[in-house]
Amino acid sequence: MNKRFFSSVLFLLAVSTPALSQDLNMLKDRADRLWTARLQANKANAAEFVEQEKRSDFPMYENVREASVTGVEFTADKSKVLVTTKAKQIVPPVGFIEQTITESWEWKAGNWFVHVAPPATNPFEANRGPVSAITVRSGFAFQLIDKKIDLGTHKQGDKIAGTVKFAAARSALQNIRARGLEGFRVGATRWIDDKTGELEFTIDSSLISQDINASVALEAMGPERVFEVNTVVENLALAGRIEGKFGIFQLPQTPEAEKGRFVELEFKNVGNTPFRVERMRSLDTNFVVSESAIPPLAPGQTVKVAVPYAQARLADGELMVHLSEGVLPSNSVLFRIKVPVSASAQQQPAGLSRSELDAAVRQALEDARRRPSQ
């Protein structure tokens, strides 16, 4: 939404309420000027656009670096409207995040002023009421009925299939994605009724050599609407027994491997019968697979293989590994080689997890809300 949006709004209002259309034209100008004062950290100028009784503690949003007024939403009271602003805010240690800020403006004494509402705990949580002048609606809902699935017992290489029940509005659910377990794939959705469905999934266990005890994050997406949450993540716990046969692992980058520009892979026989790696083929030109033979692996035996790369820190590569007959149903497996990480980088503190990032965002926003404006 932009000037065309506001022009359309003003035209519609001019047909029925000419005076109000003039008032809204003033509103757009005052909203723009308020954000200009905020971005300049000029509280005195910004206070001119805030209702008199709240000018001592209204939000200045000190961490906002960009702001653009994008639209207006009407309420049942013609003297009150909601003005929306798209903003970019700096949140240490995360960086810039995009945020939609909705502020309530009221017509008082012949002009528009920001109405400052009571604060809430978390501006990103729904149904907590307004935070200063921010309002967030709950929107799309999604919940797993089956929280844990027992996959049973399988041989490595089996295609494991299952279903998980969930609750969501059939008319709202757009898509479901998954992350957290190698080989886990989301299948079709089958609806039981308008509020309950089943999600089919499969697991390719070719690279799974040990029992499964994992959590898969299912991310459900609803329709995109302004001010509404449209993505919900639910965790699905999976447990299963795997009769393992072989394992392939990428080892941490050592100083020697970094200097020689190669990654090390480890093959391990975790089964009861010997096998051999017949051949390997790189599907990425950056990685070069040696033609040297790999000796047969007896049960419990391991072997390391060096895979050179031409250029450092590029995209992940793919390696097709062909095994002797009887190891897997297809006797081949596709293994992803991760981008090599230098030994010095491994010694740095680990990056923040998703939960730690979310906590950092919440804490930074809470600190900004509580900090008195200068």
Residue pairs with C-beta under 8 A, 6 or more apart in sequence:
1 70
1 71
1 84
2 70
5 70
5 71
6 24
6 28
6 71
6 72
9 24
9 72
10 21
10 24
10 25
11 21
13 20
13 21
13 24
14 21
17 78
20 78
23 107
23 112
24 72
24 81
26 111
26 112
27 72
27 81
27 83
27 105
27 112
28 69
28 72
30 49
30 105
30 111
30 112
31 49
31 69
31 83
31 85
31 103
31 105
31 112
32 69
33 45
33 49
34 46
34 49
34 50
34 114
35 67
35 69
35 85
37 43
37 45
37 46
37 48
37 49
38 46
38 60
38 61
38 64
38 67
39 64
39 65
39 66
39 67
41 60
41 62
41 374
43 60
43 373
43 374
46 58
46 60
47 55
47 58
49 112
49 113
49 114
50 58
50 113
50 114
50 116
51 106
51 108
51 113
51 114
51 115
51 116
52 113
54 114
54 115
54 116
57 116
57 372
57 373
58 114
58 116
58 132
58 133
58 373
59 116
59 132
59 133
59 369
59 373
60 373
61 67
61 87
61 89
61 101
61 368
62 368
62 371
62 373
62 374
63 89
63 90
63 91
63 364
63 368
64 87
64 88
64 89
64 99
65 88
65 89
65 90
65 96
66 87
66 88
67 85
67 86
67 87
67 88
67 101
68 85
68 86
68 87
69 83
69 84
69 85
70 84
70 85
70 86
71 83
71 84
71 226
72 81
72 82
72 83
72 84
73 81
73 82
73 84
73 102
74 81
74 82
75 81
75 82
78 107
79 106
79 107
79 108
80 104
80 105
80 106
80 107
80 115
81 104
81 105
82 102
82 103
82 104
82 105
82 135
83 102
83 103
83 104
83 105
84 100
84 101
84 102
84 226
84 227
85 100
85 101
85 102
85 103
86 98
86 99
86 100
87 98
87 99
87 100
87 101
88 96
88 97
88 98
88 99
89 96
89 97
89 98
89 99
90 96
91 97
91 360
91 361
91 364
91 365
92 360
92 364
93 352
93 360
94 352
94 357
94 360
94 361
94 364
97 361
100 226
100 227
101 133
101 134
102 133
102 134
102 135
102 136
102 227
103 114
103 115
103 133
103 134
104 114
104 115
104 117
104 130
104 133
104 135
105 112
105 113
105 114
105 115
106 112
106 113
106 115
114 133
115 133
116 132
116 133
117 129
117 130
117 131
117 132
117 133
118 129
118 130
119 130
119 131
119 132
119 369
120 128
120 129
120 130
120 131
121 128
121 366
122 128
122 131
122 362
122 365
122 366
123 131
123 134
123 136
123 365
123 369
124 136
124 361
124 362
124 365
125 136
126 136
126 137
126 138
126 139
126 229
127 138
128 136
131 369
132 369
135 227
136 227
136 229
137 227
137 228
137 229
138 228
138 229
139 222
139 225
139 227
139 228
139 229
139 230
140 168
140 169
140 172
140 173
140 220
140 221
140 222
140 223
140 228
140 229
140 230
140 231
140 232
141 167
141 168
141 169
141 172
141 232
142 166
142 167
142 168
142 173
142 220
142 222
142 232
142 234
143 166
143 167
143 168
143 232
143 234
144 164
144 165
144 166
144 167
144 218
144 234
144 235
144 236
145 164
145 165
145 166
145 167
145 196
146 164
146 165
146 166
146 236
147 235
147 236
147 237
148 236
148 237
148 238
148 239
149 162
149 164
149 236
149 237
149 238
149 239
150 239
150 240
151 160
151 162
151 203
151 212
151 238
151 239
151 240
151 241
152 240
152 241
153 240
153 241
153 242
153 243
154 160
154 205
154 240
154 241
154 242
154 243
155 205
155 242
155 243
155 245
156 205
156 206
156 208
156 209
156 242
156 243
156 244
156 245
156 246
156 271
156 328
157 205
157 206
157 245
157 327
157 328
157 329
157 330
158 205
158 329
159 202
159 203
159 204
159 205
160 202
160 203
160 205
160 240
161 200
161 201
161 202
161 203
162 200
162 201
162 202
162 203
163 190
163 198
163 199
163 200
163 201
164 198
164 199
164 201
164 218
164 236
165 192
165 196
165 197
165 198
165 199
166 196
166 197
166 198
166 199
166 218
166 220
166 234
167 195
167 196
168 195
168 197
168 220
168 222
169 194
169 195
169 222
170 191
170 193
170 194
170 195
170 197
171 194
172 222
172 223
173 189
173 197
173 220
173 221
173 222
174 221
174 222
174 223
175 220
175 221
176 186
176 189
176 199
176 218
176 219
176 220
176 221
177 186
177 218
177 219
177 221
178 184
178 185
178 186
178 201
178 216
178 217
178 218
178 219
179 216
179 217
179 219
180 214
180 215
180 216
180 217
181 203
181 212
181 214
181 216
181 238
182 207
182 208
183 203
183 204
183 205
183 206
183 207
183 208
184 201
184 202
184 203
184 216
185 201
185 202
185 203
185 204
186 199
186 200
186 201
186 218
187 199
187 200
187 201
187 202
188 200
189 197
189 198
189 199
189 200
190 197
190 198
190 200
191 197
191 198
192 198
199 218
203 212
203 238
205 242
206 328
206 330
206 333
206 334
207 248
207 333
207 335
208 242
208 244
209 242
209 244
209 245
209 246
209 247
209 268
209 270
210 242
210 244
210 247
210 270
211 239
211 240
211 241
211 242
212 238
212 239
212 240
212 241
212 242
213 238
213 239
214 237
214 238
215 235
215 236
215 237
215 238
216 235
216 236
216 238
217 233
217 234
217 235
217 236
218 233
218 234
218 235
218 236
219 231
219 232
219 233
220 231
220 232
220 233
220 234
221 230
221 231
222 230
222 231
222 232
223 230
224 230
243 271
244 270
244 271
245 269
245 270
245 271
245 275
245 327
245 328
246 267
246 268
246 269
246 270
246 271
246 275
246 297
246 323
246 327
247 266
247 267
247 268
247 270
248 265
248 266
248 267
248 268
248 321
248 333
248 335
249 265
249 266
249 268
250 263
250 264
250 265
250 266
250 337
250 338
251 263
251 264
251 265
251 266
251 304
252 341
252 343
252 346
253 263
253 340
253 341
253 342
253 343
253 346
254 264
254 343
255 343
257 263
257 264
257 306
257 340
258 312
258 340
258 342
258 343
260 306
260 308
261 308
261 309
261 310
261 312
262 306
262 307
262 308
262 309
263 287
263 306
263 307
263 309
263 337
263 338
263 340
264 304
264 305
264 306
264 307
265 304
265 305
265 306
265 307
265 319
265 335
265 337
266 302
266 303
266 304
266 305
267 277
267 294
267 297
267 302
267 303
267 304
267 305
268 297
268 301
268 302
269 275
269 297
269 298
269 299
269 300
269 301
269 302
270 299
270 300
271 299
271 327
272 299
273 299
273 326
274 296
274 297
274 298
274 299
275 296
275 297
275 323
275 324
275 326
275 327
276 294
276 295
276 296
276 297
276 323
276 324
277 294
277 297
277 321
277 322
277 323
277 324
278 322
278 323
278 324
279 322
280 289
280 305
280 319
280 320
280 321
280 322
281 289
281 319
281 320
281 322
282 288
282 289
282 307
282 317
282 318
282 319
282 320
283 317
283 318
283 319
283 320
283 334
284 315
284 316
284 317
284 318
284 337
285 310
286 309
286 310
286 311
286 314
286 315
286 317
287 307
287 308
287 309
287 310
287 317
287 319
287 337
288 307
288 308
288 309
288 310
289 307
289 319
290 305
290 306
290 307
290 308
294 303
294 305
295 303
297 303
307 319
307 337
309 317
309 340
312 340
313 339
313 340
314 339
315 339
316 336
316 337
316 338
316 339
317 336
317 337
318 334
318 335
318 336
318 337
319 334
319 335
319 336
319 337
320 332
320 333
320 334
320 335
321 332
321 333
321 334
321 335
322 331
322 332
323 331
323 332
323 333
324 331
325 331
352 360
